Structure formats: structure tokens, C-alpha cells
Amino acid sequence: MLDRFETHFRRDAALSHPKDRLRVVHQTDDPLLQDLLHRLGGDSFNGGLYRVMATSELQWAGEFVARAFPSFSRRVRSFGYDWLGRIFSLDSARKEDGLSAVVMLEPGTGEALEIPCNLLTFHDDELIHHAEEALAAGFYAQWLDEGGAMPRYDQCVGYKRPLYLGGNDGVENVELSDLDVHWSLSGQLIEKTLRMT
């Protein structure tokens, strides 16, 4: 499983989650998801571009989803996130090749984007062949080229002013942030915005 992903995505030892708090087996009825979290949970890849969640991040992600995307909270199981703090989850309401399909929950836009992949095809095809669409790889390269730091495992590069509140989609509008703080604040802002509409 995930042979192609592990060929194209290199682990970042310095950016990954501390190993003494890892490899707690997360209980799920999905053996593929359990295997992913057990084998790669807490690992950062390709200079902080993509991370697989450790058990501690599953709780934070769940709290963000429940607040910002309540209609998804009972049907998704999160497994990863990118440098922008966008959460990748399995959506039990949609199927791809008989398996739960992937949805990307975006703190910066307040949108949930359906990705036509399951857990395997997301890692072995989408992240490799469509890194720009899935991970905003070009924007990340621009961030790094302009002096931005690679986010540690517990950090992301979040929007100072979210796009749904009129922020612009450029390097000048993003900053390094603690991941849990970013998800917490973004969840509150999205929730308040939804109440106003």
C-alpha cells in the first residue's frame, strides 16, 4: 500500500511529530485508514508540504470540522493536512471505487472541496500527479522563495485575513501559525460567518 507515494514523498525527520508520542493505534473500522495512521501518522513529507495526522491532531481536526463544517462532522474521518492547514478527510457519504472518497476542508476559504479519489488513489496518484491542485505546491515554492519558513509538524502557513473575508490569495497575506490555534480561530470565524449568511 502507498508504494508510489513513498517513492515520491520523502519523510522530513526534522519537521515530523516527536516520535515518543506517536504510533498510538487509532481505532477505526477502516483497515486502510488504520494502517496509514499507524505507519505514517505524525510524519511530514517533502519539506512540510504534506503531513499525515498523529492521534493528537485527529482530535483538533475533529473539533475544527464540527465547528466550521457541522454537516460533515459525523461523516468524515480526517487523516492528513497540508502546509496551508487544509484538512484531508474520508467522506463516508461519497464513494470512489467502493471506498470512502476524499474531501478537503479549507480553513482559508471556508469551503469543502470534493476530491474524486479514495485513500489509496489520493496518495498514489492525486498527490503525485496533481500536487498543484491538491497541495498548492507552486504557492508553497513561492512562500519558500520569498523567505518563508518550512512549517514544523505542529505549524501551518495560514491566511492572515481569510479569503472569505476579502483577504487576497498571495504570499503577503499568509504567515506561520500554530496549527491548533489556526484551526481553532478559523473554525470560530467560519462558524460566525455562516450564522451571518
N, C-alpha and C positions, 0 to 999 in steps of 0.2 A: 504494500500500500504506500502511495505517495513517493514512489521511486523517482519520478521525473521532478517533482517538487524539490526533493532533497538534493538532486543534481544541480538545479538552477538557483536554489536559495541556500546561502551559507549562513550557518549559525554565528551570531555575534556573542562571543564569550563575555566581553566587557559590558555589553548592553543588556544581557539577559537577566532574568529574575534570579536572586540568590538561591543557590541550589539546596540549601538546608531547609527551605520552606516549600520545596517542590515535590512533585510526583505523588501527591495525595490523590488517590484514585477517586474521581468524581463519579458518583453513581448515576447512571443513565441507562435507559432501555435501548439505546442506540450503540451497538458494539463498535461501529466505525468512529463515532464521536468519542467514546470512552478511550479507544486506542489512541486517537490523535492527542487528547488531553494528557493521557498517561505518558506517551512517548515524547511529545514536543511541548507540553504545557510549560509556560514560563520562558520559552525561547524566543529570542529576537533574531530576525533574519535580514540580510543584505543592508547592513548599516542602519538598522532601526526602521526600515521601510515597512515591515510586517511582523506581527507578533502573534503567537498562539497563547491563549489565556492560561494562566495558572489558576488554581482553585480560588484564590483570594479575589482575582479580577472578575470571576463569574458572578460573585455577589454584587460588586459595584456595577457591573454591566446590567445585571437584573434590575437593580434599583433605578438606573437611568432609563431603561426600557419601560418599566412600569410607570414612571412619571411622564416621560416625553412621548412614548408611543403605547398608551394603555391598551389599544386594540390588539397589539402584538404580544402583550406581556404573558399571556397564557399559552401562546402557540409557538414561541421561539425559544431556542436554546443557543446561547452565544458560544463562540469558540475562538474568535480572533479579533484583532483590530489593527489598523494601520497607523502610520506616523501622524495623521491628522486626528486620530482618536475615533475614527469611524468604526463602528462595531459590525462584525460579520456574524450572522446567526443562521441557524437552520429553522425554516418556517414549516411547521407540520401541516399547514393548510395548503401548501403547494408541493408538487412532486416533479422531480426530474429523473427519468429512468427508474421510477419506482421508489426513489429515496427523497427525503425532505429536501426542498430547494433552499438556496441561499438568499438571504435578504441583507442589504447593507443599510444600517441605521445611522444617519448622518447628524451629528450634533451641530455642525456649522450651517446646515441648510434646513434642518427640521424635517427632512424627508426620509422616507423608507423606499429604497430602490430595489426592485426585484432583479435578481441575477439568475439567468437561465442555466444554473449549474446545481449539482448536488455537492456534497462534501468532497468527494473524490475528484470530480471534474473541475471544481473550483481550484483546488490545489495543483492538480496535474496538467491543467490546460489554461484556465482563465488567468491565473496569476502569472503564468509564463508567457502566454501569447497576447494577453490584453492587460499588461501591467499598467499602462497609462489609464485606461478606463477604470480598472479595479482599484488601483493604489495611487493614482495621481503621481506616477513615477517622475514625470517631467517637472512637475511643480516641486517635488522633493529635491530634485537635482538643482533647480533654481534656488531654493531655500539654502542648500548647502553651498552653492557657488557664491551666494551673497553673504556668506559668513555665518549662517545659521548652524547651530549645533545639532548633532545626531541625538535624538531623544533616547534617554535611558528607558528601560523596560517600564518604569512607573511614570513616564512622561509622554506627552504628545505635543504637537505643534498645533495649537488651536487658534481659531479666529478671535481677534480682539473684539471685533464687532461682527456678530453672525450675519451671514448673507441675507437671512430672512428679516433682519432689522436694518437693511440697507448697507451693510459692510461690503467692501469690494473684495474680489477674489484675487488678491495679489499678495506678494511677499511682505509688503509693508503693513498688511492687516493680520499677520499671524505672529505668534510668539510661543516660546517654550513654556509649557504649563505642566503642573502635576496632573496626572491622568484622572485620579479620583475627584479632584477639585473641578477639573474641566467638565467631567460627566455630571457632577452634582449641579454646578451652575447652569450648564446647558440644559439639563433636564428641567430645572426651575423656569428658565426663560422660555423654553418651548411650551411648557405647560401653561404659563401665563399668556403667551401669545395665542394658544389655542382657545383659551377661555374668552379672549377679546374678539375672536372672529365668529 
